[in-house]
Amino acid sequence: MWITAVALVIVAFFVANINISSEMASISALFIIILAIPSFIAMIIWLGWKKGLISIIILSIYTLSIETFAIITGFPTHHSITLNLLE
């Protein structure tokens, strides 16, 4: 258990403190998935396979739609801030 906690802290440190170029975006996505795996496992154990996977899919679609809305509209940040970070 402690090994997992230490690994997650190390991964979270690098995700938060190191600038990742656009060429390295896949590594950033991998770190995010690794950080989410314990929550996914807990949800599946708690709700069962069917309800757990359906909940994960619904929450994934929800977060993707919020991020897409934020990029397209610039809300809650301003367009120039969001678009400059994507370039």
C-alpha positions in Angstrom: 0.0 0.0 0.0 2.8 2.4 0.9 4.5 1.6 -2.4 1.5 2.7 -4.3 1.2 5.9 -2.4 4.8 6.8 -2.9 4.5 6.0 -6.6 1.4 8.2 -7.0 3.1 11.1 -5.2 6.2 10.8 -7.5 4.0 10.7 -10.6 1.8 13.6 -9.4 4.9 15.7 -8.7 6.3 15.2 -12.2 2.9 15.9 -13.8 2.5 19.1 -11.9 6.0 20.5 -12.0 7.6 19.6 -15.3 6.7 21.4 -18.5 5.6 18.9 -21.1 5.9 19.8 -24.8 3.1 19.0 -27.2 5.2 16.1 -28.5 5.1 14.6 -25.1 1.3 14.9 -24.6 0.9 11.1 -24.6 3.1 10.8 -21.6 1.0 13.3 -19.7 -2.2 11.4 -20.7 -0.5 8.2 -19.5 0.3 9.7 -16.1 -3.3 10.9 -15.7 -4.6 7.4 -16.5 -2.1 5.9 -14.0 -3.3 8.3 -11.3 -7.0 7.4 -12.0 -6.5 3.6 -12.0 -6.9 3.2 -8.1 -10.2 5.2 -8.3 -11.4 3.1 -11.2 -10.6 -0.1 -9.3 -12.3 1.1 -6.2 -15.4 2.1 -8.1 -15.7 -1.2 -9.8 -15.2 -3.1 -6.5 -17.8 -0.9 -4.8 -20.4 -0.9 -7.5 -19.7 -4.1 -9.4 -18.4 -4.5 -12.9 -21.5 -3.4 -14.8 -22.5 -0.4 -12.7 -18.8 0.6 -12.2 -17.9 0.6 -15.9 -21.1 2.4 -16.8 -20.3 5.1 -14.1 -16.8 5.4 -15.4 -18.0 5.9 -19.0 -20.6 8.4 -18.0 -18.1 10.4 -15.9 -15.5 10.3 -18.7 -18.0 11.7 -21.2 -19.1 14.3 -18.7 -15.5 15.5 -18.1 -14.6 15.4 -21.8 -17.7 17.6 -22.6 -16.7 20.1 -20.0 -13.2 20.3 -21.2 -14.3 20.7 -24.8 -16.8 23.4 -23.8 -14.0 25.3 -22.0 -11.7 25.1 -25.0 -14.3 26.2 -27.5 -15.9 29.0 -25.5 -12.9 30.1 -23.3 -15.1 29.8 -20.2 -14.1 29.9 -17.3 -10.7 31.2 -18.6 -10.3 33.7 -21.4 -9.8 32.5 -25.0 -6.3 33.8 -25.3 -5.1 32.0 -22.2 -6.6 28.6 -23.3 -5.6 28.8 -26.9 -2.1 30.0 -26.1 -1.5 27.0 -23.9 -2.7 24.7 -26.7 -0.2 26.1 -29.3 
